[in-house]
Amino acid sequence: MTVIVLKIRFMITKQPIHIFWFRRDLRLHDNAGLFQALSSANPVLPIFIFDKNILEVLEDKQDKRITFIHQALMEIQKQLLALGSSLQVLYNTPLEAFQILTEKYHIKAVFTNHDYEPYAKQRDTEIQKFLDSKGIVLRTFKDQCIFEKQEVLSNTGTPYTVFTPYSKKWKSLVTDQHLQSYDTESYFGNFLKTEPLYTPSIAELGFIAVEQNFPNKTIREDIVQNYTEKRNFPAIEGTSRLSVHLRFGTISIRELARKAQSLNESFLNELIWRDFYMMILWNFPHAATNAFRAEYEKIEWRNNKEEFEKWCNGQTGYPIVDAGMRELNETGFMHNRVRMIVASFLTKHLLIDWRWGEAYFAKKLLDFDLSANNGGWQWASSSGCDAAPYFRIFNPTEQTKKFDPQLTYIKRWVKELSDFSYPKPIVEHTFARQRALDAYKKGLEKKV
């Protein structure tokens, strides 16, 4: 009994703190949830959890995303150490991590930013239930998009399923306040003062660090200004390469949207697409695993495993497709125009289920984001909201003539293009196109 009393007394005399939980927002600057935590009553301990539920199912032990995240955390840690604070990094399941934290600290509230994916919603419900049992408040905020959930609705009060009217409503609703940065810097003195806390190495997480120059997170105004004219040409520096930074929150969506709003509407539209797909996934969660349009579940896919492997390895005999897949496999990046070409090729030329391609991209893309990846693949396969009509089938040769006429991009990735070792086309275009049209027509004629 005496021991219990002493333990309770120890807990009560601990300093009350708040926790800020980093997830998809790996920055101190202009961070909505962090601002709310720092401007509250108690000192703030920042934490990050390397989630075992996610890491333990990753097959590639040289997954570039782990190195990227670790580097981002080290940058945050450097900033915090200069402020006399430190980042608490845990490698555990979120539930077990919070069980440990609640034993170690006297936590009054946990602050974090919204996450919209199915697993994230499930995780947050579990953490909410646990914290409730401990009398700890969980407060969450919007940070990774400008508009979320049901903030942009049609005149009938329903979520949009077509992009153009959604984007028009988005633009009519956005104000300077939506794009205003959060002044976290003014409250940096409210971080909990601690000795440097231990951060597990990449090796301790069960992964191998990769040596790679990740895209710079500087917002280049010249790229944004010229985006409309240059964005479709993979051989040139015509896109911002900021997608990985948006994915992990190492830059602020508000800052980028302000730049886009003043410099280039086409670039702004790409950011609105990002909000659109997050909104779709939130309001129509079935789209995460099934066709958004149920009638497209009746398509009879060929799903030839050998052909899928050739597509994965960039050995289809179509240079623009192979270049894209090789770029993806080597760097974790693929130009957006090429993403559309390779996705169309897999689903229409080879009649392989879009979910196979989506899963492969999920393994390989440095900027993998479930809502955007899912939306893009369903667009290419014609099964999604506001998707390309099923009879729109990209001709890889014509796409090459339009967007890589000098073969500059292709030759960068397909070194053996002129050699006898380069494979012949896996399928003839005209035949494949007709086969796809027939398969889609037959599937759509079936009753759902």
C-alpha positions in Angstrom: 0.0 0.0 0.0 2.8 2.4 0.9 4.5 1.8 -2.5 1.2 2.6 -4.3 0.8 5.9 -2.4 4.3 6.9 -3.2 3.8 6.2 -6.9 0.6 8.2 -7.0 2.4 11.1 -5.2 5.2 10.9 -7.7 2.8 11.0 -10.7 0.9 14.0 -9.2 4.1 16.0 -8.6 5.3 15.6 -12.2 5.3 18.7 -14.3 2.1 18.8 -16.5 2.9 18.9 -20.2 1.3 18.8 -23.5 2.5 16.5 -26.3 2.7 17.4 -30.0 2.6 14.3 -32.2 4.3 14.7 -35.6 2.9 12.5 -38.4 2.6 14.0 -41.9 3.8 17.4 -40.9 7.5 17.1 -40.3 8.4 20.8 -39.8 8.4 23.4 -37.0 7.4 26.2 -39.3 3.7 27.0 -40.1 2.4 23.9 -38.5 -1.3 24.2 -37.4 -1.4 21.6 -34.6 2.0 22.6 -33.3 1.0 26.2 -33.1 -2.1 25.3 -31.1 0.0 23.2 -28.7 2.7 25.8 -28.2 0.2 28.6 -27.6 -1.6 26.6 -24.9 -0.9 26.6 -21.2 1.7 23.9 -20.7 5.2 23.2 -22.1 5.2 21.0 -25.2 7.1 17.7 -25.7 7.3 17.0 -29.5 7.2 13.3 -30.4 7.4 11.1 -33.5 6.4 7.4 -33.7 8.0 5.1 -36.2 4.9 2.9 -36.4 5.6 -0.8 -36.3 2.2 -1.5 -37.9 3.5 0.2 -41.0 7.2 -0.5 -41.0 6.9 -4.2 -40.3 5.0 -4.8 -43.6 7.4 -2.9 -45.8 9.2 -5.5 -47.9 12.1 -3.3 -49.2 14.6 -2.8 -46.4 16.2 0.0 -48.4 12.9 1.9 -48.6 13.9 5.4 -49.5 11.0 6.9 -47.5 12.6 5.7 -44.2 15.8 7.6 -44.9 13.8 10.7 -46.0 11.7 10.7 -42.8 14.8 10.0 -40.6 16.6 13.0 -42.2 13.6 15.2 -41.7 13.5 14.2 -38.1 17.2 15.0 -37.6 16.6 18.4 -39.1 13.8 19.0 -36.5 16.0 17.6 -33.8 18.8 20.0 -34.7 16.3 23.0 -34.4 14.9 21.8 -31.1 18.3 21.2 -29.5 19.2 24.8 -30.3 16.1 25.8 -28.3 17.1 23.6 -25.4 14.5 21.0 -26.2 14.5 17.6 -27.9 12.3 15.4 -30.0 11.1 12.1 -28.5 11.3 9.4 -31.2 9.8 6.1 -30.5 9.7 2.8 -32.5 6.6 1.0 -31.5 2.9 0.7 -32.3 1.1 4.0 -31.5 -0.9 2.4 -28.7 2.1 1.0 -27.0 4.0 4.2 -27.5 1.3 6.2 -25.7 1.2 3.6 -22.9 4.9 4.3 -22.3 4.5 8.0 -22.6 1.6 8.2 -20.1 3.7 6.3 -17.6 6.7 8.6 -18.1 5.0 12.0 -18.3 2.1 13.8 -16.7 0.3 14.5 -20.0 -2.6 16.9 -20.0 -3.4 16.9 -23.7 -2.1 15.5 -27.0 -2.1 17.8 -30.1 -1.8 16.5 -33.6 -2.9 17.2 -37.2 -5.7 15.4 -39.1 -4.9 12.4 -41.2 -7.5 11.1 -43.6 -6.5 7.6 -44.7 -8.4 4.5 -43.5 -5.5 3.2 -41.3 -4.9 6.6 -39.9 -8.6 7.0 -38.9 -8.6 3.5 -37.3 -5.3 4.4 -35.4 -6.6 7.7 -34.2 -9.8 6.1 -32.9 -7.8 3.6 -30.9 -5.5 6.4 -29.5 -8.5 8.6 -28.7 -10.1 5.7 -26.7 -6.9 5.1 -24.8 -6.3 8.7 -24.0 -9.9 9.1 -22.9 -9.4 6.3 -20.4 -6.5 8.3 -18.9 -8.4 11.6 -18.8 -6.1 13.1 -21.5 -7.6 15.3 -24.2 -6.8 14.6 -27.8 -7.0 17.7 -30.0 -6.6 17.5 -33.8 -6.3 20.2 -36.5 -6.3 20.7 -40.3 -2.9 21.1 -41.7 -2.1 19.1 -44.8 -4.7 20.6 -47.1 -6.6 23.9 -47.5 -10.1 22.4 -47.5 -10.9 19.0 -46.1 -13.8 16.5 -45.5 -17.0 18.4 -46.3 -15.8 21.9 -46.3 -16.4 22.2 -50.1 -19.9 20.9 -51.0 -22.2 21.3 -54.0 -25.2 23.6 -53.8 -27.3 20.5 -52.8 -25.0 19.9 -49.8 -23.3 16.8 -51.2 -19.6 16.1 -51.8 -18.4 16.8 -55.4 -17.4 13.8 -57.5 -16.3 15.9 -60.6 -13.2 18.0 -60.3 -14.0 21.1 -62.4 -17.0 22.3 -60.3 -15.2 21.3 -57.1 -12.2 23.5 -58.1 -14.5 26.4 -59.0 -16.2 26.2 -55.6 -12.8 25.8 -53.9 -11.6 29.0 -55.5 -14.8 30.9 -54.6 -14.4 29.9 -51.0 -10.7 30.4 -50.4 -9.6 33.5 -48.5 -6.4 35.0 -47.3 -7.2 33.5 -43.9 -7.2 30.0 -45.3 -3.7 30.5 -46.7 -2.3 32.4 -43.7 0.7 30.8 -42.0 0.7 29.9 -38.3 3.3 31.8 -36.4 4.8 28.9 -34.5 8.2 30.7 -34.1 6.7 33.2 -31.6 6.1 30.4 -29.2 9.3 28.3 -29.6 10.1 29.2 -26.0 7.2 26.9 -24.9 8.9 23.7 -25.9 9.7 21.5 -23.0 13.2 22.0 -21.8 14.9 18.6 -21.8 18.3 16.9 -22.2 18.8 15.5 -25.7 16.6 12.4 -26.2 17.7 9.3 -27.9 16.7 8.7 -31.6 16.9 5.2 -33.0 19.1 4.8 -36.1 17.7 3.6 -39.4 19.5 0.3 -38.7 17.7 -0.1 -35.4 14.4 0.3 -37.2 15.4 -2.7 -39.3 16.2 -0.8 -42.5 19.3 0.2 -44.5 20.0 3.9 -45.1 20.1 4.9 -48.8 22.4 7.5 -50.3 20.3 9.7 -52.4 19.9 13.4 -53.1 16.3 14.1 -52.3 14.5 16.9 -54.0 15.1 20.3 -52.6 12.2 21.8 -50.7 12.8 25.3 -51.9 9.7 26.7 -53.7 11.2 27.9 -57.0 9.1 30.8 -58.4 10.5 30.3 -62.0 9.2 26.7 -62.0 5.8 27.7 -60.8 5.6 30.6 -63.2 6.5 28.4 -66.2 4.6 25.3 -65.1 1.8 25.5 -67.7 4.2 25.4 -70.6 6.7 23.0 -69.3 4.9 20.5 -67.0 4.3 17.8 -69.5 7.9 17.3 -70.7 9.8 14.8 -68.6 13.2 15.6 -70.1 13.2 19.1 -68.7 13.0 20.7 -65.3 9.4 21.7 -65.6 7.8 20.5 -62.3 8.5 21.5 -58.8 9.5 18.0 -57.4 7.8 19.1 -54.2 5.4 16.2 -54.0 7.5 14.3 -51.5 7.7 17.4 -49.2 3.9 17.8 -49.4 3.5 14.1 -48.6 5.5 14.3 -45.4 4.8 17.9 -44.6 8.3 19.2 -44.7 6.9 22.2 -46.5 3.6 24.1 -45.8 0.7 23.6 -48.2 -0.5 27.1 -47.3 2.8 28.7 -48.3 2.9 26.8 -51.6 -0.8 27.6 -52.3 -0.1 31.3 -51.8 2.7 31.2 -54.3 0.6 29.3 -56.8 -2.3 31.7 -56.4 -0.2 34.6 -57.3 2.0 33.0 -60.0 0.2 30.2 -61.9 -3.3 28.9 -61.9 -2.3 25.5 -63.5 0.0 24.9 -60.6 -2.8 25.9 -58.1 -5.1 23.4 -59.8 -2.7 20.6 -59.1 -2.8 21.5 -55.4 -6.6 21.6 -55.6 -6.6 18.1 -57.2 -4.7 17.0 -54.0 -7.5 18.4 -51.8 -10.1 16.8 -54.1 -8.7 13.3 -53.8 -8.3 13.6 -50.0 -12.0 14.7 -49.9 -13.0 11.8 -52.1 -11.2 9.2 -49.9 -12.8 10.7 -46.8 -16.4 10.8 -48.1 -16.2 7.6 -50.2 -13.9 5.2 -48.3 -14.8 2.3 -50.5 -12.6 3.8 -53.2 -9.5 2.9 -51.2 -9.9 -0.7 -52.3 -12.7 -0.8 -54.8 -13.7 1.0 -58.0 -15.3 4.3 -57.2 -17.8 3.5 -60.0 -19.2 0.1 -59.1 -19.9 -0.9 -62.7 -16.2 -1.1 -63.4 -15.8 -4.0 -61.0 -17.2 -6.2 -63.8 -14.2 -5.7 -66.1 -12.5 -9.0 -66.7 -8.8 -8.3 -66.2 -6.2 -10.6 -67.8 -3.8 -10.2 -64.9 -0.9 -11.9 -66.7 1.8 -12.2 -64.0 4.7 -12.4 -66.5 3.6 -9.3 -68.4 3.1 -7.5 -65.1 6.8 -8.3 -64.2 7.9 -6.9 -67.5 6.0 -3.7 -66.8 7.5 -3.5 -63.3 11.0 -3.9 -64.6 10.7 -1.6 -67.6 10.9 -4.4 -70.2 7.7 -3.8 -72.2 9.4 -2.8 -75.4 7.6 0.6 -75.3 10.5 3.0 -74.5 8.4 5.8 -72.8 6.8 3.2 -70.5 10.1 1.5 -69.7 11.9 4.8 -69.1 9.2 5.7 -66.5 9.3 2.4 -64.7 13.1 2.4 -64.6 13.2 6.0 -63.2 10.7 4.9 -60.6 12.6 1.8 -59.6 15.9 3.7 -59.3 14.9 7.0 -57.8 11.4 6.6 -56.3 10.1 9.4 -58.6 8.3 9.4 -61.9 7.2 12.4 -63.9 3.4 13.0 -63.7 2.8 12.8 -67.5 4.7 9.5 -67.6 2.7 8.2 -64.6 -0.4 8.6 -66.7 1.2 6.8 -69.7 2.4 3.8 -67.7 -0.9 3.5 -65.8 -2.9 3.6 -69.0 -0.5 1.0 -70.5 -0.9 -1.4 -67.7 -4.7 -1.2 -67.4 -5.6 -0.8 -71.1 -2.8 -2.4 -73.1 -2.2 -5.3 -70.8 -5.7 -5.4 -69.1 -4.1 -5.8 -65.7 -6.2 -4.7 -62.6 -5.4 -1.1 -61.7 -5.0 -2.3 -58.1 -1.8 -4.2 -59.1 -0.3 -1.0 -60.4 -1.4 1.1 -57.5 0.2 -1.4 -55.1 3.4 -1.4 -57.0 3.5 2.4 -56.9 2.8 2.3 -53.2 5.9 0.3 -52.7 8.2 2.4 -54.9 7.0 6.0 -54.9 8.9 8.3 -52.5 5.9 10.6 -52.6 3.3 7.9 -52.2 0.0 9.3 -51.0 -2.9 6.9 -50.8 -5.6 9.4 -51.9 -3.6 10.8 -54.9 -2.2 7.4 -55.9 -5.6 5.8 -55.8 -7.2 8.7 -57.6 -4.6 8.7 -60.3 -4.9 4.9 -61.0 -8.6 5.0 -61.0 -8.5 7.9 -63.4 -6.2 6.0 -65.8 -8.4 2.8 -65.6 -11.6 4.9 -66.0 -13.1 3.4 -62.8 -12.8 6.5 -60.6 -14.7 9.7 -60.1 -14.2 12.2 -63.0 -12.0 9.6 -64.7 -10.9 9.4 -68.3 -13.6 7.7 -70.4 -12.8 4.0 -71.0 -12.2 4.5 -74.7 -9.4 7.0 -73.9 -6.3 4.9 -74.4 -2.9 6.5 -74.6 -0.8 5.6 -77.6 2.7 5.4 -76.1 4.3 6.2 -79.5 2.2 9.4 -80.0 2.8 10.4 -76.4 6.5 10.1 -77.0 6.3 12.3 -80.2 4.4 15.0 -78.2 6.3 15.0 -75.0 9.8 13.5 -75.6 10.3 14.1 -79.3 14.1 14.1 -79.1 14.0 10.9 -76.9 16.1 12.8 -74.3 14.2 11.4 -71.4 13.9 7.9 -72.8 17.7 7.7 -73.6 18.4 8.8 -70.0 16.8 5.6 -68.7 16.8 3.1 -71.6 20.5 3.0 -72.4 20.1 0.0 -74.7 17.4 1.6 -76.8 19.3 1.1 -80.1 20.8 -2.3 -79.2 19.4 -5.7 -80.2 19.1 -6.4 -76.5 16.1 -4.1 -76.2 12.9 -6.2 -76.1 10.3 -6.0 -78.9 6.9 -4.6 -77.9 5.1 -6.9 -75.5 1.8 -6.3 -77.4 0.9 -4.4 -80.6 -0.9 -1.1 -79.9 -3.8 -1.4 -82.3 -4.6 -4.9 -81.2 -4.3 -4.0 -77.5 -6.5 -1.0 -77.9 -9.3 -3.0 -79.5 -9.0 -5.7 -76.9 -9.4 -3.2 -74.1 -12.4 -1.5 -75.8 -14.1 -4.9 -76.1 -13.3 -6.0 -72.5 -14.6 -2.7 -71.1 -17.7 -2.7 -73.2 -18.5 -6.3 -72.2 -17.9 -5.6 -68.5 -20.0 -2.5 -68.5 -22.9 -4.3 -70.1 -23.1 -6.6 -67.2 -25.5 -5.8 -64.4 -23.8 -4.7 -61.1 
